[in-house]
Structure formats: structure tokens, C-alpha cells
Amino acid sequence: MIILFLILELMFAPQRQEKKVMVITHHEVKVSGYTSLGRFNCDFTRVGEKDTLNLNVPGNHPSLEFEIPISSFSCGNFLLNKDFRSTLKSSEYPCAQVEVKNLYEMKGGLFCHLTVNLVGKTLEFPEMELERGEDNISGKLVLNFDMLDLDPPNKFGGLIKVDDRLDLEFVLGI
């Protein structure tokens, strides 16, 4: 009787996922977009701070939170840096906040709940799919200026315009 019970339990019990802890060694955020003159890229990297993310742990558990000083983004030259900071209203909102929580595996994929607070707007991505690299996990988002209640910048009386689309990539080194 006990053997029958164990066999039924194994056959009908929900699959248990392996619980893991991922040690995060660095954070990287890349923002890219297009202007009427070509592509621009701005990035931020923080190395040396270690944090952990729990994988496949149901319920309340610590999330990974980090702050990004807008002034720390590098866009390649001081003019682009200044325009990027001005567009993101860095004097009014000097930092962006990122929170990664509920990291889980499902159907061979890796997912999380991502929250981004930028220019005073909180954007939620409850089932963001992540990619596993050899030494990192990453996620990509497509935002537009409307989502942030911003107007795409333009220069020289509209001769240089920025497209409404912004590509964001978050990379967490493991």
C-alpha cells in the first residue's frame, strides 16, 4: 500500500524546480536609439558589488535592487552625455532605480519581475524573459518616450531628431 502511494505521489506531484542562488558580480545597463544622423549608445557599469538572487524560490524573498546615477551613463562624448542627462531630467531625477525579483525558470526559459523607476515613472514588467549567457543573465526592453511622459529631443530647429524608440538592455554578471 505504501509503495502504491509513493508511486502515485511521484506520478502526480507537481514538478519541483531546483532552488539556486545566483551571485551577481556586476550590473550593466545599455541604452541605445537612433537619431536622424545615426545610432547612439549610452551605458552604465558597476563592478565590485556582490549581491544574490534566489532562483525558483516561491513567496517573499529578497530582491535585487540597485540605483543608477544618471550622471554615470557614458554616451561617448560630453555633448551626447549632456543631451542624455538633460533628456532624462537628471537635475530633477538624478537616479534611476531597478528592482529584479521573483526569478524563476519555466518551460526552459528564465523569467523575472522587473521594475524600473526612471524620470519619476515606475514601469513594471511582471514576466520579463531573460537570456542566459556564459557569465551573465540579461534582458532587453523596448521603451518609447511616451511611456516616460517625455518628448523625443531634437536639435538645431528639428534638423536632428531622436526616434521615439529606446532599446534598454540589463546585464547582471554571475
KAHUJO-V501584 format. One record per residue. N is the residue number from 1. RES is the residue in one small letter. SS is DSSP state (helix for helix, strand for strand, loop for the rest). OMEGA is omega as a letter, one per 20 degrees, with the letter a starting at -180 (999 if undefined). D_FIRST is the distance of its C-alpha to the first C-alpha in Angstrom with 1 decimal. Layout:
# KAHUJO-V501584
n->N res->RES ss->SS omega->OMEGA d_first->D_FIRST
n->N res->RES ss->SS omega->OMEGA d_first->D_FIRST
This chain:
# KAHUJO-V501584
n->1 res->m ss->loop omega->r d_first->0.0
n->2 res->i ss->helix omega->r d_first->3.8
n->3 res->i ss->helix omega->r d_first->5.4
n->4 res->l ss->helix omega->r d_first->5.1
n->5 res->f ss->helix omega->r d_first->6.3
n->6 res->l ss->helix omega->r d_first->8.8
n->7 res->i ss->helix omega->r d_first->10.0
n->8 res->l ss->helix omega->r d_first->10.7
n->9 res->e ss->helix omega->r d_first->12.3
n->10 res->l ss->helix omega->a d_first->14.4
n->11 res->m ss->helix omega->a d_first->15.5
n->12 res->f ss->helix omega->r d_first->16.6
n->13 res->a ss->loop omega->r d_first->17.6
n->14 res->p ss->loop omega->a d_first->21.4
n->15 res->q ss->loop omega->r d_first->23.0
n->16 res->r ss->loop omega->r d_first->24.2
n->17 res->q ss->loop omega->r d_first->27.8
n->18 res->e ss->loop omega->r d_first->29.2
n->19 res->k ss->loop omega->a d_first->31.4
n->20 res->k ss->strand omega->r d_first->34.8
n->21 res->v ss->strand omega->r d_first->38.1
n->22 res->m ss->strand omega->r d_first->41.3
n->23 res->v ss->strand omega->a d_first->44.5
n->24 res->i ss->strand omega->a d_first->47.4
n->25 res->t ss->strand omega->r d_first->50.7
n->26 res->h ss->strand omega->r d_first->53.1
n->27 res->h ss->strand omega->r d_first->53.7
n->28 res->e ss->strand omega->r d_first->55.8
n->29 res->v ss->strand omega->r d_first->57.0
n->30 res->k ss->strand omega->r d_first->59.1
n->31 res->v ss->strand omega->r d_first->61.0
n->32 res->s ss->strand omega->a d_first->62.9
n->33 res->g ss->strand omega->a d_first->64.9
n->34 res->y ss->strand omega->r d_first->68.0
n->35 res->t ss->strand omega->r d_first->71.6
n->36 res->s ss->loop omega->r d_first->74.4
n->37 res->l ss->loop omega->a d_first->75.4
n->38 res->g ss->strand omega->a d_first->72.0
n->39 res->r ss->strand omega->r d_first->68.7
n->40 res->f ss->strand omega->r d_first->68.2
n->41 res->n ss->strand omega->r d_first->65.5
n->42 res->c ss->strand omega->a d_first->64.9
n->43 res->d ss->strand omega->r d_first->62.3
n->44 res->f ss->strand omega->r d_first->61.1
n->45 res->t ss->strand omega->r d_first->59.3
n->46 res->r ss->strand omega->a d_first->58.1
n->47 res->v ss->strand omega->r d_first->57.1
n->48 res->g ss->strand omega->r d_first->56.2
n->49 res->e ss->strand omega->r d_first->54.0
n->50 res->k ss->strand omega->r d_first->50.4
n->51 res->d ss->strand omega->r d_first->47.6
n->52 res->t ss->strand omega->r d_first->43.9
n->53 res->l ss->strand omega->r d_first->41.7
n->54 res->n ss->strand omega->a d_first->38.0
n->55 res->l ss->strand omega->r d_first->36.1
n->56 res->n ss->loop omega->r d_first->33.0
n->57 res->v ss->loop omega->a d_first->32.9
n->58 res->p ss->loop omega->r d_first->32.2
n->59 res->g ss->loop omega->a d_first->34.3
n->60 res->n ss->loop omega->r d_first->37.6
n->61 res->h ss->loop omega->a d_first->38.7
n->62 res->p ss->loop omega->r d_first->42.2
n->63 res->s ss->loop omega->r d_first->44.0
n->64 res->l ss->strand omega->r d_first->46.7
n->65 res->e ss->strand omega->r d_first->50.1
n->66 res->f ss->strand omega->a d_first->53.5
n->67 res->e ss->strand omega->a d_first->57.0
n->68 res->i ss->strand omega->r d_first->59.5
n->69 res->p ss->strand omega->a d_first->63.2
n->70 res->i ss->helix omega->r d_first->64.9
n->71 res->s ss->helix omega->r d_first->67.8
n->72 res->s ss->helix omega->r d_first->65.7
n->73 res->f ss->loop omega->r d_first->65.2
n->74 res->s ss->strand omega->a d_first->67.4
n->75 res->c ss->loop omega->r d_first->68.7
n->76 res->g ss->loop omega->r d_first->71.0
n->77 res->n ss->loop omega->a d_first->74.3
n->78 res->f ss->helix omega->r d_first->75.7
n->79 res->l ss->helix omega->r d_first->76.7
n->80 res->l ss->helix omega->r d_first->73.2
n->81 res->n ss->helix omega->a d_first->71.7
n->82 res->k ss->helix omega->r d_first->74.1
n->83 res->d ss->helix omega->r d_first->73.3
n->84 res->f ss->helix omega->r d_first->69.6
n->85 res->r ss->helix omega->r d_first->69.8
n->86 res->s ss->helix omega->r d_first->72.2
n->87 res->t ss->helix omega->a d_first->69.9
n->88 res->l ss->loop omega->r d_first->66.9
n->89 res->k ss->loop omega->a d_first->69.2
n->90 res->s ss->loop omega->r d_first->68.6
n->91 res->s ss->loop omega->r d_first->71.2
n->92 res->e ss->loop omega->a d_first->69.3
n->93 res->y ss->loop omega->a d_first->65.7
n->94 res->p ss->loop omega->a d_first->66.0
n->95 res->c ss->strand omega->r d_first->62.3
n->96 res->a ss->strand omega->r d_first->59.3
n->97 res->q ss->strand omega->r d_first->55.8
n->98 res->v ss->strand omega->r d_first->52.6
n->99 res->e ss->strand omega->r d_first->49.1
n->100 res->v ss->strand omega->r d_first->45.9
n->101 res->k ss->strand omega->r d_first->42.6
n->102 res->n ss->strand omega->r d_first->39.0
n->103 res->l ss->strand omega->a d_first->39.0
n->104 res->y ss->strand omega->r d_first->35.9
n->105 res->e ss->strand omega->r d_first->34.9
n->106 res->m ss->strand omega->r d_first->34.0
n->107 res->k ss->loop omega->r d_first->33.9
n->108 res->g ss->loop omega->r d_first->35.7
n->109 res->g ss->strand omega->r d_first->38.3
n->110 res->l ss->strand omega->a d_first->39.3
n->111 res->f ss->strand omega->r d_first->40.3
n->112 res->c ss->strand omega->r d_first->41.7
n->113 res->h ss->strand omega->a d_first->43.5
n->114 res->l ss->strand omega->r d_first->47.1
n->115 res->t ss->strand omega->r d_first->49.9
n->116 res->v ss->strand omega->r d_first->53.5
n->117 res->n ss->strand omega->a d_first->56.4
n->118 res->l ss->strand omega->a d_first->59.7
n->119 res->v ss->loop omega->r d_first->63.1
n->120 res->g ss->loop omega->r d_first->61.6
n->121 res->k ss->strand omega->r d_first->59.1
n->122 res->t ss->strand omega->r d_first->55.3
n->123 res->l ss->strand omega->a d_first->53.5
n->124 res->e ss->strand omega->r d_first->49.7
n->125 res->f ss->strand omega->a d_first->47.7
n->126 res->p ss->strand omega->a d_first->44.1
n->127 res->e ss->strand omega->a d_first->42.5
n->128 res->m ss->strand omega->r d_first->44.8
n->129 res->e ss->strand omega->a d_first->43.8
n->130 res->l ss->strand omega->r d_first->44.6
n->131 res->e ss->strand omega->r d_first->45.4
n->132 res->r ss->strand omega->r d_first->44.3
n->133 res->g ss->loop omega->a d_first->47.1
n->134 res->e ss->loop omega->a d_first->47.2
n->135 res->d ss->loop omega->r d_first->48.1
n->136 res->n ss->strand omega->r d_first->47.9
n->137 res->i ss->strand omega->a d_first->46.3
n->138 res->s ss->strand omega->r d_first->48.7
n->139 res->g ss->strand omega->a d_first->49.1
n->140 res->k ss->strand omega->r d_first->51.9
n->141 res->l ss->strand omega->r d_first->53.3
n->142 res->v ss->strand omega->r d_first->56.2
n->143 res->l ss->strand omega->r d_first->58.2
n->144 res->n ss->strand omega->a d_first->61.5
n->145 res->f ss->helix omega->r d_first->64.2
n->146 res->d ss->helix omega->r d_first->63.6
n->147 res->m ss->helix omega->a d_first->60.1
n->148 res->l ss->helix omega->a d_first->61.9
n->149 res->d ss->loop omega->r d_first->64.8
n->150 res->l ss->loop omega->r d_first->67.2
n->151 res->d ss->loop omega->r d_first->69.9
n->152 res->p ss->loop omega->a d_first->70.0
n->153 res->p ss->loop omega->r d_first->72.9
n->154 res->n ss->strand omega->a d_first->76.0
n->155 res->k ss->strand omega->r d_first->79.1
n->156 res->f ss->helix omega->r d_first->82.7
n->157 res->g ss->helix omega->r d_first->83.0
n->158 res->g ss->helix omega->r d_first->79.9
n->159 res->l ss->loop omega->r d_first->80.8
n->160 res->i ss->strand omega->a d_first->77.7
n->161 res->k ss->strand omega->r d_first->74.5
n->162 res->v ss->strand omega->r d_first->70.9
n->163 res->d ss->strand omega->a d_first->68.3
n->164 res->d ss->strand omega->a d_first->65.9
n->165 res->r ss->strand omega->r d_first->62.8
n->166 res->l ss->strand omega->r d_first->61.6
n->167 res->d ss->strand omega->r d_first->58.8
n->168 res->l ss->strand omega->r d_first->56.8
n->169 res->e ss->strand omega->r d_first->54.6
n->170 res->f ss->strand omega->r d_first->52.6
n->171 res->v ss->strand omega->r d_first->51.7
n->172 res->l ss->strand omega->a d_first->49.5
n->173 res->g ss->strand omega->r d_first->49.8
n->174 res->i ss->loop omega->999 d_first->46.8
